Amino acid sequence: MALTAGIVGLPNVGKSTLFNAITKAGAEMANYPFATIDPNVGMVEVPDDRLARIDELIPAKKIVPTTFEFTDIAGIVKGASKGEGLGNKFLENIRQTDAIVHVVRAFDDDDITHVTGKVDPIDDIDTINLELIMADLDSVNNRLSKVQRAAKGRDKDALAELAVLEKIKPVLEAGQSARTIDFSDEEQPIVKGLFLLTTKPVLYVANVAEDDMADPESNPYIAQIREHVQNESEVIGIAAAAEEEIAEMDDDEKADFLEMEGVTEPGLNRLIRAAYKLLGLETFFTAGGKETRAWTYRKGTKAPQAAGIIHSDFERGFIRAEVMSFEDLDQYGSPAAVKEAGRLRLEGKDYVMQDGDIVEFRFNV
């Protein structure tokens, strides 16, 4: 499942540092704008404590966590939608992602240059968002000129798309993102086909100093950011430079460092889980034997399609799914006890998968 969250922001806010910490991919970093030109893509494992507990109760030879992609996209500057900086190339890179992780600088350091000369996360957010809005407005206007001609002939599809475009345009012109619009179920496929930047879900990451690592909420910039974006998006604080160092430590060093900092887990774990949720992803498990494995699926997926994530034959020949929840396994202590308690379920083709399901698919090809 090749879903990706694109890391965006102004130059020198810590995007590549954060990407390095997440993926240990060695993305180039430099204290000057546009160090990242072509987008770097890296796979990241999703931290999930349930895997260890499942393996404890249903032993397997190995444990395989689920993964998804992060893409590090070059810094955007004011005027990018009109070709400034490295311009539309990077807006197109964002268009290829499924969600946006928007990094803003939330620390003061005279040794690290800010592209505007001052640390102002609200201005940074507005600069990026305006460029995305302007790029979308260009796309909508270009599409409108084509659709209006087809709509004059009373083409049903053109009329439907025209209504959606006319709904979106004034919102963008008012400086608002298209994600603030409530679209009907009938409109959603049309919106998806427009590939707009501002319909993508956004997670704001405040890059804080290491001193704020244990309690990022104490950082005054975070309160400003949260008030500014209101309920539109989640905001989390991450000390990217410290997280990059932690990512390079062995397990013992990492545990000692986190204890010294008064932190229970790396901040990256929170970020990865938040981005996973932002993408609309959930996890089911297969357990025992050669491997206990976590599998990623999109929320709302039915059992046969989830089976197809493992192998196309599983979907093609799907008969039923034997399902228990992680919570039941954790409570009762074994598959046999779950079954004895009447909590093992047989589900058919219409079953909608639930996060934490432990499944054995029955199929016949």
Contacts in CASP RR format, 6 or more apart in sequence:
PFRMAT RR
TARGET T0000
AUTHOR 0000-0000-0000
METHOD contacts of the structure
MODEL  1
MALTAGIVGLPNVGKSTLFNAITKAGAEMANYPFATIDPNVGMVEVPDDR
LARIDELIPAKKIVPTTFEFTDIAGIVKGASKGEGLGNKFLENIRQTDAI
VHVVRAFDDDDITHVTGKVDPIDDIDTINLELIMADLDSVNNRLSKVQRA
AKGRDKDALAELAVLEKIKPVLEAGQSARTIDFSDEEQPIVKGLFLLTTK
PVLYVANVAEDDMADPESNPYIAQIREHVQNESEVIGIAAAAEEEIAEMD
DDEKADFLEMEGVTEPGLNRLIRAAYKLLGLETFFTAGGKETRAWTYRKG
TKAPQAAGIIHSDFERGFIRAEVMSFEDLDQYGSPAAVKEAGRLRLEGKD
YVMQDGDIVEFRFNV
1 68 0 8 1.000
1 281 0 8 1.000
1 296 0 8 1.000
1 297 0 8 1.000
1 298 0 8 1.000
1 309 0 8 1.000
2 69 0 8 1.000
3 68 0 8 1.000
3 69 0 8 1.000
3 98 0 8 1.000
3 99 0 8 1.000
3 279 0 8 1.000
3 281 0 8 1.000
3 296 0 8 1.000
4 41 0 8 1.000
4 68 0 8 1.000
4 69 0 8 1.000
4 70 0 8 1.000
4 71 0 8 1.000
4 96 0 8 1.000
4 97 0 8 1.000
4 98 0 8 1.000
4 99 0 8 1.000
5 68 0 8 1.000
5 69 0 8 1.000
5 70 0 8 1.000
5 71 0 8 1.000
5 97 0 8 1.000
5 98 0 8 1.000
5 99 0 8 1.000
5 100 0 8 1.000
5 101 0 8 1.000
5 203 0 8 1.000
5 275 0 8 1.000
5 278 0 8 1.000
5 279 0 8 1.000
6 39 0 8 1.000
6 70 0 8 1.000
6 71 0 8 1.000
6 72 0 8 1.000
6 73 0 8 1.000
6 94 0 8 1.000
6 97 0 8 1.000
6 99 0 8 1.000
6 100 0 8 1.000
6 101 0 8 1.000
7 15 0 8 1.000
7 18 0 8 1.000
7 19 0 8 1.000
7 70 0 8 1.000
7 71 0 8 1.000
7 72 0 8 1.000
7 73 0 8 1.000
7 101 0 8 1.000
7 103 0 8 1.000
8 15 0 8 1.000
8 73 0 8 1.000
8 75 0 8 1.000
8 76 0 8 1.000
8 94 0 8 1.000
8 100 0 8 1.000
8 101 0 8 1.000
8 102 0 8 1.000
8 103 0 8 1.000
8 128 0 8 1.000
9 15 0 8 1.000
9 73 0 8 1.000
9 75 0 8 1.000
9 76 0 8 1.000
9 102 0 8 1.000
9 103 0 8 1.000
9 104 0 8 1.000
9 124 0 8 1.000
9 128 0 8 1.000
10 75 0 8 1.000
10 76 0 8 1.000
10 77 0 8 1.000
10 104 0 8 1.000
10 105 0 8 1.000
10 114 0 8 1.000
10 115 0 8 1.000
10 116 0 8 1.000
10 124 0 8 1.000
10 127 0 8 1.000
10 128 0 8 1.000
11 32 0 8 1.000
11 33 0 8 1.000
11 34 0 8 1.000
11 35 0 8 1.000
11 74 0 8 1.000
11 75 0 8 1.000
11 77 0 8 1.000
11 115 0 8 1.000
12 31 0 8 1.000
12 32 0 8 1.000
12 33 0 8 1.000
12 105 0 8 1.000
12 112 0 8 1.000
12 113 0 8 1.000
12 114 0 8 1.000
12 115 0 8 1.000
13 103 0 8 1.000
13 104 0 8 1.000
13 105 0 8 1.000
13 124 0 8 1.000
13 207 0 8 1.000
14 103 0 8 1.000
14 105 0 8 1.000
14 207 0 8 1.000
14 240 0 8 1.000
15 36 0 8 1.000
15 72 0 8 1.000
15 73 0 8 1.000
15 75 0 8 1.000
15 103 0 8 1.000
16 27 0 8 1.000
16 28 0 8 1.000
16 29 0 8 1.000
16 35 0 8 1.000
16 36 0 8 1.000
16 40 0 8 1.000
16 72 0 8 1.000
17 29 0 8 1.000
17 207 0 8 1.000
17 240 0 8 1.000
17 241 0 8 1.000
17 244 0 8 1.000
18 103 0 8 1.000
18 205 0 8 1.000
18 207 0 8 1.000
18 238 0 8 1.000
18 240 0 8 1.000
18 243 0 8 1.000
18 244 0 8 1.000
18 271 0 8 1.000
19 25 0 8 1.000
19 27 0 8 1.000
19 40 0 8 1.000
19 42 0 8 1.000
19 70 0 8 1.000
19 72 0 8 1.000
20 26 0 8 1.000
20 27 0 8 1.000
20 29 0 8 1.000
20 244 0 8 1.000
20 247 0 8 1.000
21 240 0 8 1.000
21 243 0 8 1.000
21 244 0 8 1.000
21 246 0 8 1.000
21 247 0 8 1.000
21 268 0 8 1.000
22 42 0 8 1.000
22 44 0 8 1.000
22 70 0 8 1.000
22 247 0 8 1.000
22 268 0 8 1.000
22 271 0 8 1.000
22 272 0 8 1.000
23 42 0 8 1.000
23 43 0 8 1.000
23 44 0 8 1.000
23 70 0 8 1.000
24 247 0 8 1.000
24 248 0 8 1.000
25 40 0 8 1.000
25 42 0 8 1.000
27 36 0 8 1.000
27 40 0 8 1.000
27 72 0 8 1.000
28 35 0 8 1.000
28 36 0 8 1.000
29 35 0 8 1.000
31 112 0 8 1.000
31 113 0 8 1.000
32 113 0 8 1.000
33 75 0 8 1.000
33 77 0 8 1.000
33 85 0 8 1.000
33 115 0 8 1.000
34 74 0 8 1.000
34 75 0 8 1.000
34 85 0 8 1.000
34 86 0 8 1.000
36 72 0 8 1.000
36 73 0 8 1.000
36 74 0 8 1.000
36 75 0 8 1.000
37 74 0 8 1.000
37 86 0 8 1.000
39 71 0 8 1.000
39 72 0 8 1.000
39 73 0 8 1.000
39 74 0 8 1.000
39 90 0 8 1.000
39 93 0 8 1.000
40 71 0 8 1.000
40 72 0 8 1.000
41 69 0 8 1.000
41 70 0 8 1.000
41 71 0 8 1.000
41 72 0 8 1.000
42 69 0 8 1.000
42 70 0 8 1.000
42 71 0 8 1.000
43 67 0 8 1.000
43 68 0 8 1.000
43 69 0 8 1.000
44 67 0 8 1.000
44 68 0 8 1.000
44 69 0 8 1.000
44 70 0 8 1.000
44 272 0 8 1.000
45 65 0 8 1.000
45 66 0 8 1.000
45 67 0 8 1.000
45 272 0 8 1.000
46 65 0 8 1.000
46 66 0 8 1.000
46 67 0 8 1.000
46 68 0 8 1.000
46 272 0 8 1.000
46 273 0 8 1.000
46 276 0 8 1.000
46 283 0 8 1.000
46 294 0 8 1.000
46 296 0 8 1.000
47 65 0 8 1.000
47 265 0 8 1.000
47 269 0 8 1.000
47 272 0 8 1.000
47 273 0 8 1.000
48 65 0 8 1.000
48 66 0 8 1.000
48 283 0 8 1.000
48 294 0 8 1.000
50 283 0 8 1.000
50 285 0 8 1.000
50 294 0 8 1.000
50 326 0 8 1.000
50 356 0 8 1.000
51 63 0 8 1.000
51 65 0 8 1.000
51 285 0 8 1.000
51 292 0 8 1.000
51 294 0 8 1.000
52 63 0 8 1.000
53 326 0 8 1.000
53 329 0 8 1.000
53 330 0 8 1.000
54 285 0 8 1.000
54 287 0 8 1.000
54 292 0 8 1.000
54 326 0 8 1.000
54 329 0 8 1.000
54 358 0 8 1.000
55 63 0 8 1.000
55 287 0 8 1.000
55 288 0 8 1.000
55 292 0 8 1.000
57 329 0 8 1.000
57 330 0 8 1.000
57 333 0 8 1.000
57 334 0 8 1.000
57 335 0 8 1.000
58 287 0 8 1.000
58 288 0 8 1.000
58 292 0 8 1.000
58 329 0 8 1.000
58 334 0 8 1.000
58 335 0 8 1.000
58 358 0 8 1.000
59 288 0 8 1.000
59 289 0 8 1.000
60 287 0 8 1.000
60 288 0 8 1.000
60 289 0 8 1.000
60 290 0 8 1.000
60 291 0 8 1.000
60 292 0 8 1.000
61 289 0 8 1.000
61 290 0 8 1.000
61 291 0 8 1.000
62 290 0 8 1.000
62 291 0 8 1.000
62 292 0 8 1.000
63 291 0 8 1.000
63 292 0 8 1.000
63 293 0 8 1.000
64 291 0 8 1.000
64 292 0 8 1.000
64 293 0 8 1.000
64 294 0 8 1.000
65 294 0 8 1.000
66 283 0 8 1.000
66 293 0 8 1.000
66 294 0 8 1.000
66 295 0 8 1.000
66 296 0 8 1.000
67 296 0 8 1.000
68 275 0 8 1.000
68 276 0 8 1.000
68 279 0 8 1.000
68 281 0 8 1.000
68 296 0 8 1.000
70 101 0 8 1.000
70 275 0 8 1.000
71 93 0 8 1.000
71 96 0 8 1.000
71 97 0 8 1.000
73 90 0 8 1.000
73 93 0 8 1.000
73 94 0 8 1.000
73 97 0 8 1.000
74 86 0 8 1.000
74 90 0 8 1.000
74 93 0 8 1.000
75 86 0 8 1.000
75 90 0 8 1.000
76 87 0 8 1.000
76 90 0 8 1.000
76 91 0 8 1.000
76 127 0 8 1.000
76 128 0 8 1.000
76 131 0 8 1.000
77 84 0 8 1.000
77 85 0 8 1.000
77 115 0 8 1.000
77 127 0 8 1.000
78 84 0 8 1.000
78 127 0 8 1.000
78 130 0 8 1.000
78 131 0 8 1.000
79 85 0 8 1.000
79 87 0 8 1.000
79 131 0 8 1.000
79 134 0 8 1.000
80 86 0 8 1.000
80 87 0 8 1.000
80 88 0 8 1.000
80 90 0 8 1.000
80 91 0 8 1.000
80 131 0 8 1.000
80 135 0 8 1.000
81 87 0 8 1.000
81 88 0 8 1.000
81 91 0 8 1.000
81 131 0 8 1.000
81 132 0 8 1.000
81 134 0 8 1.000
81 135 0 8 1.000
81 138 0 8 1.000
82 134 0 8 1.000
88 135 0 8 1.000
91 131 0 8 1.000
91 132 0 8 1.000
91 135 0 8 1.000
91 197 0 8 1.000
94 100 0 8 1.000
94 132 0 8 1.000
94 197 0 8 1.000
94 200 0 8 1.000
95 195 0 8 1.000
95 197 0 8 1.000
97 200 0 8 1.000
98 200 0 8 1.000
98 279 0 8 1.000
99 200 0 8 1.000
99 201 0 8 1.000
99 202 0 8 1.000
99 203 0 8 1.000
99 275 0 8 1.000
99 278 0 8 1.000
99 279 0 8 1.000
100 197 0 8 1.000
100 200 0 8 1.000
100 201 0 8 1.000
100 202 0 8 1.000
100 203 0 8 1.000
101 202 0 8 1.000
101 203 0 8 1.000
101 205 0 8 1.000
101 271 0 8 1.000
101 275 0 8 1.000
101 278 0 8 1.000
102 125 0 8 1.000
102 128 0 8 1.000
102 202 0 8 1.000
102 203 0 8 1.000
102 204 0 8 1.000
102 205 0 8 1.000
102 233 0 8 1.000
103 205 0 8 1.000
103 207 0 8 1.000
103 240 0 8 1.000
104 121 0 8 1.000
104 124 0 8 1.000
104 125 0 8 1.000
104 204 0 8 1.000
104 205 0 8 1.000
104 206 0 8 1.000
104 207 0 8 1.000
104 221 0 8 1.000
104 225 0 8 1.000
105 114 0 8 1.000
105 119 0 8 1.000
105 121 0 8 1.000
105 124 0 8 1.000
105 207 0 8 1.000
106 119 0 8 1.000
106 121 0 8 1.000
106 206 0 8 1.000
106 207 0 8 1.000
106 208 0 8 1.000
106 219 0 8 1.000
106 221 0 8 1.000
106 222 0 8 1.000
106 225 0 8 1.000
106 237 0 8 1.000
107 119 0 8 1.000
107 207 0 8 1.000
107 208 0 8 1.000
107 209 0 8 1.000
107 212 0 8 1.000
107 219 0 8 1.000
107 221 0 8 1.000
108 119 0 8 1.000
108 209 0 8 1.000
109 209 0 8 1.000
116 123 0 8 1.000
116 124 0 8 1.000
116 127 0 8 1.000
119 221 0 8 1.000
121 206 0 8 1.000
121 221 0 8 1.000
121 224 0 8 1.000
121 225 0 8 1.000
122 224 0 8 1.000
122 225 0 8 1.000
122 228 0 8 1.000
125 204 0 8 1.000
125 225 0 8 1.000
125 228 0 8 1.000
125 229 0 8 1.000
129 177 0 8 1.000
129 198 0 8 1.000
130 175 0 8 1.000
132 177 0 8 1.000
132 197 0 8 1.000
132 198 0 8 1.000
133 172 0 8 1.000
133 175 0 8 1.000
133 176 0 8 1.000
133 177 0 8 1.000
133 198 0 8 1.000
135 197 0 8 1.000
136 168 0 8 1.000
136 172 0 8 1.000
136 178 0 8 1.000
136 196 0 8 1.000
136 197 0 8 1.000
136 198 0 8 1.000
137 169 0 8 1.000
137 172 0 8 1.000
137 173 0 8 1.000
139 194 0 8 1.000
139 195 0 8 1.000
139 196 0 8 1.000
140 165 0 8 1.000
140 168 0 8 1.000
140 169 0 8 1.000
140 172 0 8 1.000
140 194 0 8 1.000
140 196 0 8 1.000
141 169 0 8 1.000
143 161 0 8 1.000
143 165 0 8 1.000
143 194 0 8 1.000
144 162 0 8 1.000
144 165 0 8 1.000
144 166 0 8 1.000
144 169 0 8 1.000
147 158 0 8 1.000
147 161 0 8 1.000
147 162 0 8 1.000
147 165 0 8 1.000
148 162 0 8 1.000
150 157 0 8 1.000
150 158 0 8 1.000
151 158 0 8 1.000
151 159 0 8 1.000
151 162 0 8 1.000
160 186 0 8 1.000
160 187 0 8 1.000
160 190 0 8 1.000
161 190 0 8 1.000
163 187 0 8 1.000
164 183 0 8 1.000
164 187 0 8 1.000
164 190 0 8 1.000
164 191 0 8 1.000
164 194 0 8 1.000
165 194 0 8 1.000
167 181 0 8 1.000
167 183 0 8 1.000
167 187 0 8 1.000
168 178 0 8 1.000
168 181 0 8 1.000
168 191 0 8 1.000
168 194 0 8 1.000
168 196 0 8 1.000
171 177 0 8 1.000
171 178 0 8 1.000
171 180 0 8 1.000
171 181 0 8 1.000
172 178 0 8 1.000
172 198 0 8 1.000
177 198 0 8 1.000
177 199 0 8 1.000
177 232 0 8 1.000
178 191 0 8 1.000
178 196 0 8 1.000
178 198 0 8 1.000
178 199 0 8 1.000
179 198 0 8 1.000
179 199 0 8 1.000
179 200 0 8 1.000
179 201 0 8 1.000
179 202 0 8 1.000
179 232 0 8 1.000
180 232 0 8 1.000
183 191 0 8 1.000
191 199 0 8 1.000
192 199 0 8 1.000
201 233 0 8 1.000
201 278 0 8 1.000
201 279 0 8 1.000
202 232 0 8 1.000
202 233 0 8 1.000
202 278 0 8 1.000
203 233 0 8 1.000
203 234 0 8 1.000
203 235 0 8 1.000
203 236 0 8 1.000
203 271 0 8 1.000
203 274 0 8 1.000
203 275 0 8 1.000
203 278 0 8 1.000
204 225 0 8 1.000
204 229 0 8 1.000
204 233 0 8 1.000
204 234 0 8 1.000
204 235 0 8 1.000
204 236 0 8 1.000
205 235 0 8 1.000
205 236 0 8 1.000
205 237 0 8 1.000
205 238 0 8 1.000
205 271 0 8 1.000
206 216 0 8 1.000
206 219 0 8 1.000
206 221 0 8 1.000
206 222 0 8 1.000
206 225 0 8 1.000
206 235 0 8 1.000
206 236 0 8 1.000
206 237 0 8 1.000
206 238 0 8 1.000
207 237 0 8 1.000
207 238 0 8 1.000
207 239 0 8 1.000
207 240 0 8 1.000
208 216 0 8 1.000
208 219 0 8 1.000
208 221 0 8 1.000
208 222 0 8 1.000
208 237 0 8 1.000
208 238 0 8 1.000
208 239 0 8 1.000
209 219 0 8 1.000
209 239 0 8 1.000
210 239 0 8 1.000
210 241 0 8 1.000
210 242 0 8 1.000
212 218 0 8 1.000
212 219 0 8 1.000
212 237 0 8 1.000
212 239 0 8 1.000
213 239 0 8 1.000
213 242 0 8 1.000
213 261 0 8 1.000
213 263 0 8 1.000
213 267 0 8 1.000
214 261 0 8 1.000
214 262 0 8 1.000
214 263 0 8 1.000
216 222 0 8 1.000
216 236 0 8 1.000
216 237 0 8 1.000
216 238 0 8 1.000
216 239 0 8 1.000
217 223 0 8 1.000
217 237 0 8 1.000
219 237 0 8 1.000
222 235 0 8 1.000
222 237 0 8 1.000
225 235 0 8 1.000
226 235 0 8 1.000
229 235 0 8 1.000
234 274 0 8 1.000
234 278 0 8 1.000
236 270 0 8 1.000
236 271 0 8 1.000
236 274 0 8 1.000
237 267 0 8 1.000
238 267 0 8 1.000
238 268 0 8 1.000
238 270 0 8 1.000
238 271 0 8 1.000
239 267 0 8 1.000
242 261 0 8 1.000
243 266 0 8 1.000
243 267 0 8 1.000
243 268 0 8 1.000
245 257 0 8 1.000
246 254 0 8 1.000
246 257 0 8 1.000
246 258 0 8 1.000
246 266 0 8 1.000
246 268 0 8 1.000
247 266 0 8 1.000
247 268 0 8 1.000
249 257 0 8 1.000
254 266 0 8 1.000
258 264 0 8 1.000
258 265 0 8 1.000
258 266 0 8 1.000
276 296 0 8 1.000
280 298 0 8 1.000
280 299 0 8 1.000
281 296 0 8 1.000
281 297 0 8 1.000
281 298 0 8 1.000
281 299 0 8 1.000
282 296 0 8 1.000
282 297 0 8 1.000
282 298 0 8 1.000
282 299 0 8 1.000
282 353 0 8 1.000
282 354 0 8 1.000
282 355 0 8 1.000
282 356 0 8 1.000
283 294 0 8 1.000
283 295 0 8 1.000
283 296 0 8 1.000
283 297 0 8 1.000
283 355 0 8 1.000
283 356 0 8 1.000
284 294 0 8 1.000
284 295 0 8 1.000
284 297 0 8 1.000
284 306 0 8 1.000
284 353 0 8 1.000
284 355 0 8 1.000
284 356 0 8 1.000
284 357 0 8 1.000
284 358 0 8 1.000
284 359 0 8 1.000
285 292 0 8 1.000
285 293 0 8 1.000
285 294 0 8 1.000
285 295 0 8 1.000
285 326 0 8 1.000
285 356 0 8 1.000
285 357 0 8 1.000
285 358 0 8 1.000
285 359 0 8 1.000
286 292 0 8 1.000
286 293 0 8 1.000
286 295 0 8 1.000
286 310 0 8 1.000
286 358 0 8 1.000
286 359 0 8 1.000
286 360 0 8 1.000
287 293 0 8 1.000
287 358 0 8 1.000
295 306 0 8 1.000
295 309 0 8 1.000
295 310 0 8 1.000
296 309 0 8 1.000
297 305 0 8 1.000
297 306 0 8 1.000
297 309 0 8 1.000
297 353 0 8 1.000
299 355 0 8 1.000
300 352 0 8 1.000
300 353 0 8 1.000
301 352 0 8 1.000
301 353 0 8 1.000
302 349 0 8 1.000
302 350 0 8 1.000
302 351 0 8 1.000
302 352 0 8 1.000
302 353 0 8 1.000
303 318 0 8 1.000
303 320 0 8 1.000
303 321 0 8 1.000
303 347 0 8 1.000
303 348 0 8 1.000
303 349 0 8 1.000
303 350 0 8 1.000
303 351 0 8 1.000
303 352 0 8 1.000
303 353 0 8 1.000
303 359 0 8 1.000
303 361 0 8 1.000
304 315 0 8 1.000
304 318 0 8 1.000
304 349 0 8 1.000
305 315 0 8 1.000
306 321 0 8 1.000
306 353 0 8 1.000
306 359 0 8 1.000
307 314 0 8 1.000
307 315 0 8 1.000
307 318 0 8 1.000
307 321 0 8 1.000
307 361 0 8 1.000
307 363 0 8 1.000
308 314 0 8 1.000
308 315 0 8 1.000
310 361 0 8 1.000
313 363 0 8 1.000
313 365 0 8 1.000
314 361 0 8 1.000
314 363 0 8 1.000
315 363 0 8 1.000
316 363 0 8 1.000
316 365 0 8 1.000
317 363 0 8 1.000
317 364 0 8 1.000
317 365 0 8 1.000
318 349 0 8 1.000
318 361 0 8 1.000
318 362 0 8 1.000
318 363 0 8 1.000
319 362 0 8 1.000
319 363 0 8 1.000
319 364 0 8 1.000
320 346 0 8 1.000
320 347 0 8 1.000
320 348 0 8 1.000
320 361 0 8 1.000
320 362 0 8 1.000
321 346 0 8 1.000
321 347 0 8 1.000
321 348 0 8 1.000
321 351 0 8 1.000
321 359 0 8 1.000
321 360 0 8 1.000
321 361 0 8 1.000
321 362 0 8 1.000
322 344 0 8 1.000
322 345 0 8 1.000
322 346 0 8 1.000
322 347 0 8 1.000
322 359 0 8 1.000
322 360 0 8 1.000
322 361 0 8 1.000
322 362 0 8 1.000
323 344 0 8 1.000
323 345 0 8 1.000
323 346 0 8 1.000
323 347 0 8 1.000
323 351 0 8 1.000
323 357 0 8 1.000
323 358 0 8 1.000
323 359 0 8 1.000
324 335 0 8 1.000
324 338 0 8 1.000
324 339 0 8 1.000
324 343 0 8 1.000
324 344 0 8 1.000
324 345 0 8 1.000
324 357 0 8 1.000
324 358 0 8 1.000
325 343 0 8 1.000
325 354 0 8 1.000
325 356 0 8 1.000
325 357 0 8 1.000
325 358 0 8 1.000
326 356 0 8 1.000
326 357 0 8 1.000
326 358 0 8 1.000
327 356 0 8 1.000
328 338 0 8 1.000
328 341 0 8 1.000
328 343 0 8 1.000
329 335 0 8 1.000
329 338 0 8 1.000
329 358 0 8 1.000
332 338 0 8 1.000
332 340 0 8 1.000
332 341 0 8 1.000
332 343 0 8 1.000
335 344 0 8 1.000
338 344 0 8 1.000
353 359 0 8 1.000
END
